[in-house]
Amino acid sequence: MGNGSNDILEFVARVFLAPGFNAVFSRHAFAVYPLVSMAVGAKLNIADANALDADMPFGHNLQQMREQVDKDTKVIFIANPNNPTGTWLDENSLESFIVDIPDNIIIVLDEAYVEYVSEPGYPDSIPWITKYPNLIVTRTFSKVYGLAGLRIGYSVSHPEVADLLNRVRQPFNTNSLAQAAALAALDDQGHLQKSIESNDAGLLQVANAFQDMSIEYIPSVGNFISFKTALSGEVVYENMLKAGVIIRPISNYGLVDYLRITIGSKDQNARFIDILKQMPGVVA
Ligand SMILES: Cc1ncc(COP(=O)(O)O)c(C=O)c1O
């Protein structure tokens, strides 16, 4: 268990990375991978992502990731789906990639948004743990379960890997309130279904609005969607903020002038869309 799945990403870095070793991950991948790797002095081997005109624009490119693996690689981070692109990897390509990686390299499959994905071909990764002892799957109660503030996540791995992670884990990392809430959340299938349905409808609502306005966006299977307007990302961010809507510019992810909006309720999404429509210069 981790104080959020973020905590587990840190355990991984502290156990398996050190100066002289490197971590492989994709460009535009979740920002915590470079942070935890740099914090322990490891090198970052960053793979090029898919091009804008690919089927899955800006998604992880497993071939490029494979090419970044060298004799000093100790950890590979894969976000499936990825934040902030909302792109995902299918079962066949992902398993072929895992099979091809030497088993002394840890593969972290970060599934923070797993519950939102209904795409055919999306992997059921937990059974892979028995086949691939170098695989760690991380998940969280922060997203679909809505418990981000309580900080609770977990990983599933080979027992010997879990044992190593537990050696660096603070003994009091998760609190009893968060554990009680997580257990209750697992029993609350109604809430889970409602959150998924609301997110599906919201993704469609926002993507349709982008299409109507000819705004470029990255098709997403997460609970967020990233887009780019004719204005600079900072200007859109500031204008939204003044109108009381907080979205996030993601230039720091190498996605210059893109912004990410988290899917809200129907009314919240509509409010965002209205403000965007009224913003001068948004559409080229
Ligand atoms: C891809 C991904 N992994 C992990 C996390 C960490 O979430 P938490 O520490 O709340 O479980 C996030 C949070 O934004 C994320 O986007």
The ligand as an SDF file (V2000), in Angstrom:
LIG
                    3D

 16 16  0  0  0  0  0  0  0  0999 V2000
   -0.5390    8.3700  -14.3120 C   0  0  0  0  0  0  0  0  0  0  0  0
   -0.5950    8.6710  -12.8510 C   0  0  0  0  0  0  0  0  0  0  0  0
   -0.0350    7.8140  -12.0010 N   0  0  0  0  0  0  0  0  0  0  0  0
   -0.0450    8.0290  -10.6740 C   0  0  0  0  0  0  0  0  0  0  0  0
   -0.6220    9.1590  -10.1330 C   0  0  0  0  0  0  0  0  0  0  0  0
   -0.5290    9.3660   -8.6780 C   0  0  0  0  0  0  0  0  0  0  0  0
   -1.7660    9.4160   -8.0620 O   0  0  0  0  0  0  0  0  0  0  0  0
   -1.9560    9.0800   -6.5280 P   0  0  0  0  0  0  0  0  0  0  0  0
   -0.6250    9.2900   -5.8450 O   0  0  0  0  0  0  0  0  0  0  0  0
   -2.9650   10.0470   -6.0420 O   0  0  0  0  0  0  0  0  0  0  0  0
   -2.3840    7.6560   -6.4520 O   0  0  0  0  0  0  0  0  0  0  0  0
   -1.2300   10.0920  -10.9760 C   0  0  0  0  0  0  0  0  0  0  0  0
   -1.8320   11.3230  -10.4320 C   0  0  0  0  0  0  0  0  0  0  0  0
   -2.1640   12.2600  -11.1050 O   0  0  0  0  0  0  0  0  0  0  0  0
   -1.2170    9.8420  -12.3740 C   0  0  0  0  0  0  0  0  0  0  0  0
   -1.7690   10.7050  -13.2330 O   0  0  0  0  0  0  0  0  0  0  0  0
  1  2  1  0
  2  3  1  0
  2 15  2  0
  3  4  2  0
  4  5  1  0
  5  6  1  0
  5 12  2  0
  6  7  1  0
  7  8  1  0
  8  9  2  0
  8 10  1  0
  8 11  1  0
 12 13  1  0
 12 15  1  0
 13 14  2  0
 15 16  1  0
M  END
$$$$
